[in-house]
């Protein structure tokens, strides 16, 4: 993978969900300096559609919205295999019910902030999730490469084993036995 491809693959989209235009504009102003794609959704329904179309590093989710509120949206996000691991930061007004924080964490939120929020705090929290997202993607690429290398090694061992099977020499039989043990070890490594 080239540096340009790696940089492009490491870009982490952020989903902003709020029914109020002013709030979305404020979030964009605060998070714009992170230089990551910001995607808007004006409702829980729009958020779900966006989440099914692309991967997100983090979701900033307003609690109070008409129709599907933030809690219901979070429950739907956590219910789907494709989206269940996406971290959610709940955002709500200061007049919010004191039970909102508990309910937010109970639905799977990673964090909870009240509006007006400190821009530096929000940016710092989002940065943590962006870094985690990048590291997870990097680990996935390393794991895929490791599996490919193990597959290549297993194929080469099978070829060697087949060639050695044609020879009846006692030393060759011992080699075949050793290769068989190595293949079994490879199978165990693949299983984890």
C-alpha positions, -999 to +999 in steps of 0.1 A: +000+000+000+014+034-010+016+063+014-012+081-005-034+050-003-025+045+034-034+081+041-067+078+022-075+046+039-068+061+073-093+090+069-120+086+094-155+100+088-174+116+117-212+115+117-229+146+131-266+140+140-288+169+151-321+183+139-309+219+144-289+236+116-271+259+140-259+229+160-246+212+130-228+243+119-212+247+153-200+211+153-185+215+118-167+247+130-153+228+161-143+196+142-133+212+109-096+216+121-093+178+125-094+176+087-116+145+085-148+140+065-178+154+084-212+139+074-245+155+085-277+138+094-308+158+105-326+129+120-321+094+134-334+079+102-309+098+081-281+088+106-290+051+101-289+054+063-255+071+065-242+044+088-252+017+065-235+034+035-201+040+050-179+035+080-176+061+107-150+065+134-174+082+158-210+095+159-220+127+177-256+123+184-282+148+197-306+132+222-337+154+216-349+151+180-383+147+165-392+112+153-365+088+162-347+104+192-311+099+201-317+070+224-337+051+198-311+059+172-283+046+195-302+015+202-306+008+165-269+015+159-259-009+186-283-035+174-267-040+139-235-060+135-223-036+109-225-006+132-225-020+168-188-010+174-191+026+163-186+048+194-213+073+202-209+106+220-243+119+231-249+157+230-278+173+248-289+207+262-282+218+297-319+216+306-318+178+300-332+154+325-306+141+350-314+105+339-303+112+304-266+105+311-275+071+327-299+063+299-272+073+273-246+051+288-271+023+291-279+024+254-241+020+246-228+056+244-191+060+249-194+095+262-219+122+270-216+160+268-240+188+276-245+219+253-229+243+252-198+222+252-162+233+255-149+231+219-115+219+231-129+191+251-151+179+223-123+180+198-100+161+222-127+134+228-133+130+191-095+129+184-092+099+208-119+080+188-102+089+155-069+076+168-086+043+180-103+040+146-070+044+127-052+019+150-080-007+146-078-003+108-040-007+109-044-039+130-070-052+105-045-047+077-017-063+096-039-093+105-050-097+069-013-096+058-004-121+084-032-145+073-020-141+037+015-150+047+003-181+067-017-192+036+013-188+014+035-208+039+008-236+041+007-238+003+045-241+000+045-268+027+018-288+010+039-286-022+070-298-004+050-326+013+037-338-020+072-339-035+086-357-005+058-383-007+073-395-039+106-405-021+108-436+002+141-426+018+139-428+057+153-393+061+126-381+037+099-398+058+112-379+088+110-347+069+074-354+059+066-360+095+082-327+105+063-309+078+030-325+089+037-312+125+044-277+111+012-277+091-007-287+123+010-258+142-001-235+114-037-246+116-036-240+154-021-205+149-049-196+124-076-206+149-061-182+174 
